[in-house]
C-alpha cells in the first residue's frame, strides 16, 4: 500500500495518513472538522508522541474514501491549515487492511521536523 502507485478508486475505499498537528489548544478538534464538513467517516485514529519534541504528537488517521475523490481532496486541503506535516500512506480497497503498526508510527512516517 505504501508507495508511489495508488490503487484506482473502487467506490469502497479507505485512505491512511499520518499528520502532525500545530501545537495549540483545540487543534485536534479543528483538524477533524474538514472530515465532518465533507461527510467523510473516520474508521481509525491513533496518536503517538514524536521523538523530536515534547508534547508533540503524530496521528495515524484512516478514513472512508479515496484520495482521488473530489470531497477527499477538498477535505485534505482544508486539513493543511491545522497541520505542520501530512503524509498520505495511500488509498486501497476497503477489504484490505492497513499494514502500518500504530506503535511504530514515528518510525514508519519518516517525518522530519
Secondary structure, 3 states (H helix, E strand, C coil): CCCCCCCCCCCCEEEEEEEEECCCCCHHHHHHHHHHHCCCCEEEEEEEECCCCCCCEEEEEEEECCCCCHHHHHHHHHHHHHEEEEEEEEEEECCCCCCCCHHHHHHHHCCCC
